[in-house]
C-alpha cells in the first residue's frame, strides 16, 4: 500500500480532501419517495439503514482513528483527549440517531444531522490545533498525500482497516492530516444530506402533513 508522507504547508485548507464522493452516500429511503398514482401514501416511510450511509461509515472511521490517536499521542490528563473523543462520537452517533428518527420526524433528522456536522467541525479545529502548535505542516488540498487519501476515501464499504497500516506505522502528524482529510470528506457528505433533507421536507412535509393527507385520502374513497 502506498503511504502518504509528510509534505505540504499551511495554505488553503477549507476543502481539504473534499473530492466528490460516490453518489450513493444517501440511500433512496431517506429522500422523498415517488409512488405510483394508484399506490396509497404511507404514513411512515421505509426505514433507512444508517450503516449504508457513506457519511456514517466515514464518521465511524474518524471515531476509531481519533480514539486511538488521542490516547496514544496526547499527554495523560490532557482534557483535549476527552473533548476530541466526544466530538468524534457525537459526529457518529448523531448521524445514527438522525437516521433512526427519519420515520417519524424529519425535523429531528435535520437537527441531529446538523449536530453531527457541528461536532466534526469542532474536531477538525482540534486536529488543526495539534498540528499548528507543534509547527507541523497541514497538507494542502491538492498535495499528493491529500489526493491519495481522497482516492482511498472513495472505497466502499469504508472502515478503519483501510487506514490501520498508516496509524501503526506513520508519525502523528501524518495521522492528524489523514483525520483532517476524512473530516472534510464527511462534512461534504453531510452538507449534501442536509440539502436533500431540506428539499424533501419542503416537497413532502413531515409526519403531520403525511397523516393529514392519508386521512383525507381515506375519507375521499368511495364507500364499498
N, C-alpha and C positions, 0 to 999 in steps of 0.2 A: 504494500500500500504506500503510495506517495504520501509525503508528510509535509504540512505547512511548516515553514521555518520562521525565523524572526526577521521581519522585513517591514519596511514602510515607516511612515512617520505621521505625526499629528496632522490632520488636514480634514478633508471632507469626510464626515462620519455618519451623517444623518441617515443615509440609505445603505449603510454598511451591510454587505452580504445580502442585499434585498432583491436578488434577481427574481423574476416572475416565477412563482411556484406552480406546481401542477394544478390544473383547473378543478381536480376532484377534491379539493380541500373541503368543500361544503356540500355534504350529501343532499340529494334532492329532497329528502324527508324533512329538511329544515327550511326549505323555501316554500313559496306558495305552491299549491297542489292542483294543477289543472285536472278537471274531471270531465267526463262526457256529459252532454246536455241532459241525458236521462238519469245519470247517476245522482243519488241524493247526496247533499253535502254532509260531511261528518262533523260532529261537534268537536271531537278530539282528533287532531291529525295523526298520522302514523308516527310512532315514537322513533326518534333518531338515535343512532348509536354513536355516542361521543368518541368511542375508541377508533372510529373510522375517520374522524376529523384529523387532517394533517396538522392543523394548529394544535390539537391536543397531544398528538404524538410528539411534536417538537417541544411543547411545553413540558412534557414528561422527561424528555432528554435533558432539557435545561435544568429541571429539578434534580435529576440524578447527578448531573455534572456539578451543579452548584453545591449540593450536599457534600460531595467528595472534596471539591475544591476548598470550601470554607473550612472544613475540618483539617485538611492537610496543610494549607498554605497560610492560614490566618492564625495569629497567636492565641493560645488558650486564654479565655477570659475576654477576648475582643467581642464587644457587643455586635459588631458587624456580622459575626458568624450567624447568630440567630436572625438578624434582620435580613440577610441575604437568603437564608434558607426559607424564612417565612414568606418573603416576596416571591420566590420561585414556587413555593407550594400554593400560594394564593393564585398565581397565574394558572397553574394546572387545575386546581380544584374549582375555580370559578368557571372555567370552560366546561368542566364536567357538570357542575350544578346548573349552569345556564342551559345546557343541552337537555338535562333532565326536566327542567321547568318548562321547556318549549311547548309541551302538550297543553298546559293549562294557562300559561301566562307569557305572552310574547314580550310584555313589558319587563318581566323579571328576567327573561333570557337576555334581552338587550342590556339591562342594568348589570347583570353578572358578567357578561362578555366584556363590557366596558371596564369593570373592576379588574378583570384578568389583564386587560390591556394596560391599565394604570400600574398594576403590580409589576409587570415585566418592565415597564419604563423605569420604575424605581430601581429594579435590579440592574438594569442597563447602566444607570448612573453609578451604582456601587462598583461594577466591573471597571468602568472608566476611571473612577477614583483610584482603584487599586493600581492601575497602570500608571496614571499620571503622577501620583505621589512617590512612586518608585522610579520615575524617569524612564519607564518603558514605553516603547512605541505602540501606537494604536494603528492597526493596519488600515490603509486606505481602501476604499470600497472596491477599487479595480486592481488592487495588488494581486499577485499570483496566488498568495495564500488565501485571501478572501474569495477569489474566484474558485479556488479548489473547494472550499467549504460550501460555497453556493451550489456547485455541481453535486457535491455529496448530499446536500440538503434536498435534492430532488428525488432521492431514493425512497421508495415506499415498499413495505411499511418502514417507519422510521423508529429507531431505537438507539439506546446508549451504546449498544455493541458496535455501531458504526464509528464511534469515537473513543472506544475503550483504549485502543493502542496508543492514540495520541495522549490520553490522560496519563497513562502509565509510563510513557517514555519521553514526553516533552516537558520543558520548563513551564512554570506557572504563567509566565507572560503569554506563552502560546495558547495555553488553555483558556486564559481570560479572553483573548482575542477570538477564539473559537466560540465561546459563550456569547460574545457581543454579536458575532455574525448570526448565530442561531436566534438570538432575541430579536434582531431586526427582521429576520425572515418570518418569525412567528407574529410579530406585530403587524407586518404587512398582511398576513393571512387574516388576523383578527379585524383589521380595518375593512377587508373585503366582507367578512361575515357581518359586521355591523351595518355596512351599507345594504347588504342583502336583507337583513332583518328589518331595517327601517323601511325598505321598499315593500317587503311582504306585509308589514303592519299597515302601511299606507294603502295597499291594494285590498287586502282581505280583512283588516281589523284584527281584533283579539277574540278571546273566548266569548265575551258578552255578545259581540256582534254575530259570531257564528251561531250561538244559541238562539238569538232572535231570528236569524234567517231560517234556521232549521224549524223553529216553531211556526213561523209564518208559512213556510212551505208545507208543513204538515196540515195546517188549517185550510190551505188552499186546495188540498187534494179533494177530488170528488168522492162523495160517500160511496161505499161499496154497494 
